[in-house]
Amino acid sequence: MPELPEVETVVRSLEPRIVGREIAGLRLFDPRLLRRTCGCRLKDLESRRVLGVRRRGKMIVIECENGIGLVFHLKMTGQMLVVGPGEPVDKHVRLAIRFCDGSSELRFRDVRRFGFMLCLAGSEADACPEIAALGPEPFQVTPEGFAALFAGRRGRVKSLLLDQTIIAGIGNIYADEILFDARIHPQTPASSLRRADLVRLWESMRLVLGEAVEAGGSTLRDYVDAEGRAGEFQFDHKVYDREGERCAGCPGKVRRIVVGGRGTYFCPRCQRRRGRVKA
């Protein structure tokens, strides 16, 4: 958390507020935020304009003039907020980017301090290990390509959906919601999924993620967009964090189990087991 819908929402709210603006300077309050630089320094960003903001998996890429890119990972509690220059800087702010027009600044705030930033030459952003290792984007992969991602794999489908090297951007919340929509048990071995199952899973992935993006993501604790607005998709969760509640699709109740070390919510009646599975 945040996952694809939350990061996409942050990118969409950042874009109109920072693209085209000239950077006046950066204040790095916590040097641990900066994981790596490559042929550039934060000071090189001064007097450069922001050219674009995009998402790759769960990461945010800010592209600037002079071929410099900043790559951010929000991890558990990271926030990217556009605030007025007079807004007090609290102890959780790790970075502030000031703009020459003086109207507002961009801050990276992170209570748990697990988030990180990379400062890279622009052409190297997509080639850095954190991005190069990612699988395809859910909205870009075809049904055939999606099915190929699972071909020959013996792992459980929930764990494979969470593997960022297989498909990028899906985390614990949306894996559970996608599997419920597709009526697939989270412990189902990928090798037992038929072609029709994989097409249905692909359709559910795009449907659930698309609806979550439209709702501004899910706010369970810290997540907000660049203006501090909470998401609303948490009110549409069918199974996630609803243990013991009535299923949205049948008279049964939502259960919680652990799959690959992750708390997992599902409906035993709507998502029946198939194949030989392990707890």
N, C-alpha and C positions, 0 to 999 in steps of 0.2 A: 504494500500500500504506500503510495498511490500506484494504480495500474494504468493500463492503456487509456481508458476513458477519462481518468482524472488528469493524466499528463497531457492528453490531447486538449482537454478543456483549458488547462493552464496555457498551452501554446496559443490557442485561439484567443484567449483573453489578453495575452502578452502582445501579440502581433500588432494590433492597431495602436498600442500604447508605447512601443519602443522602436519599431522599424522606421528607419529614416532619421532617427535622432542621433546627434553627435555626442560621443562620450567625453565628458570633462575629466573624469578620474574615477578610480576605484579605491575603496577602503576595505582591506582584508582584515577583519577582526579576529579571525581564527585561522592561522596558517595551515592547520590540519585539513581544512576544506580542500586546499589545492593538492590534488593527488600527483599531478605531473604537468610539466610544460615541455614543449618540443620546438626548439628553434624560435621561441617567442617569449615575451614577458608580459605580465599584466600591464606594465607601463606602456607597452607598445599599442595598447588599445586607446590611449588618450588621443583625442581629436579625430577618432575614426567613427564613421557612421555605422549603425546597425543595418545590415542589408536584409536579414531574414531570420525567422524563428521557425524551427520545425521539430518534429518528434521522430525518434527512432526507438522502437520498443518502449521502454519506460524512461528513456533519456530525452533531454531537451538540448537542442543544438542552436546556439545563437551565432549567426555568421556576421562578421564585420568586415569593413574595408581592410585592405592590406593583407588579405588572405588569412585572417586570424579567426579561429572558432573557439567558443567556449562550450564545453559539454558538461551538463549538469545531470546528476542522478539524485532524485529527491529521497530515495530510500523510504524509511518509515514515516518520518514526520517533517520532511523538507517542504518549505513553502517559498514561492517566488511571488513577491508582492510589489506592486507599484504604489508608492505612497508619496505624500507631500514631503518636501524637503525639511519641513519643521517637525515632522513626526518623530517623537522620541525613539531612540535606538535602545531596544531592550537587550537583555543579556543573551538572548537566543539568536540574535542577528549575527551571521557569520561573514557576510559580504554586503557591501552597498556600492551600486554603480550610479554615479551622478552624471547628469546630462547637461550640456551647455546651455540649454534654454532655461534651466533652473526651475521648471514647473513641477517636476517630480523626480523620484529616483527609484531604481529597482533594487530590492533587497532579497537576499537569500536568508531565510530564517529556518532554524532546525533545532527543535528541543532535544532530540535524542543524539544529534550530531553524528549520524551515520552517513548522511549525504556527502557527496564529493563533487569536485569540479576539475575539469581538465582544461588547460590552455594550449591549443594546438594550432599549427599552421593549417589554414583552411582545407587544403587538399588532403591533410592527414586525419581529419576528423572521422571520416567513415572508415579509414584504414586502421584506426587505433583498436587494440584488442577488445576493449569493452563494447565496441560497436560491430567490429568485423566478425565477431563470434556469434552474433545474433542470427536467428532463423528469419524466415520471411514474415512480412506484416500480414495480420489476419485479413485486412481488407484488400490485399493485393494478390494473395495466393488463390489459384483456381481450385475447383473441386478435385481435379486430377492431381494437381501439385500437393494439395492437402492430404489426399489419400496416400501419396508417395511418401510423405513424412512419417507415416505410421507403418509402412510396409516392412515386414520382417522384424518388427520390434516386439519384444516380449514383456516390456514393462506395462504397468497399469496405466490406463488412459488418463486418470487424474494427474499422475506424476508427469506424464509426457506433455500434457497441456501446460504444466508449470515450467517445463524445461525451456529456457529462453533460447537455447541453441537449436531447438526444433521449430518453435514458433514464438515470435517476440511479442511481449506486452501483456500476456495473460497472467494473472496472479490468482491467489486463493479464492477471492470473492467470485470472480467471473468464471473460473473453472467450475465451481459448484453450480452457478446459475446456468452456465452453458450445458453442463451434463444433465441437469434437471430438464431443461427445455428439450433436449434431445432424447430424454428418457433412457439414459445409459447409466448403469451403475458405475460409481467412481473407481471401483476396484477391478473393473473388467480388463482382462489382458488385451492389449492392442491387437495381438495376433488373432483374436477371436472376432474382431469387428468385421462385419461384411461390408461390401461396397455400399449398400443402402444405408448402413449405420454411419459410415464415414461421410456420406453426402449429407445426411441429416445433421450430423455433428457440425459440419462446415456451415450449413445454413443457420443452425442455432448460434454458432459463434458469431457470425456476422449480425444476426438479429439482436442478440443480447448486447453485444458491444455497441452496436449502432444506437440502440435505445438508451444505453447508459451515457453515451456521449451527448445525445440530445437532452438528457436530463442533467447534464453538468457533472456526471460522476456520482460517486457515493461518498458522503461524509459520515464517517463513523467516529472520528476523533479530531484529528488535526487538519485534514485536507480542506483547502479553500482555493479558489481561483486567484488570478492576479489582482483582483479587486477586493479580495476577502470574502467572496460569496461562497456559501456552502452548496454542495451538490444536493440532488433530490432523489437519485435512483435508489437509495437505501430504502425508500418507502415502497419500492417495487420488487424488492428481493423476495424470491419465492421460497428459497431454502436457507440461504446463508444467514447464520446467527439466529436461526428460528427453531432451535432444538425444542422438541416437545409441543410445538404449535401444530395446528391442523394444516395439512398439506393444501396448497392452492389448487391441486388438480384432482384430489380424491379425499375420502373420509379419513385416510391414514394420518399419522403424525410424522413430523420431520425428526430424523435421527442424526446424531453426531458420532462419527468414528474418526480414527486417525489413519491417514494414508500418507506414507512417506514422511512421517513426522509432522504433517500438517492437519489441523482440525478440519474435518470435512463434513458438510451437511448434505443430506439427500433424503428422498422418500423411498422406503423399502418397497412400497407397493407400485409406485410409478416407475422406479428404476430397479428392476429386478436383476439379480445376479445372472451372469452367464459365464460359463467356463469355470476353470478351477482357479480360485483366487485365494490370496492370503490376507489376513487382517493387517 
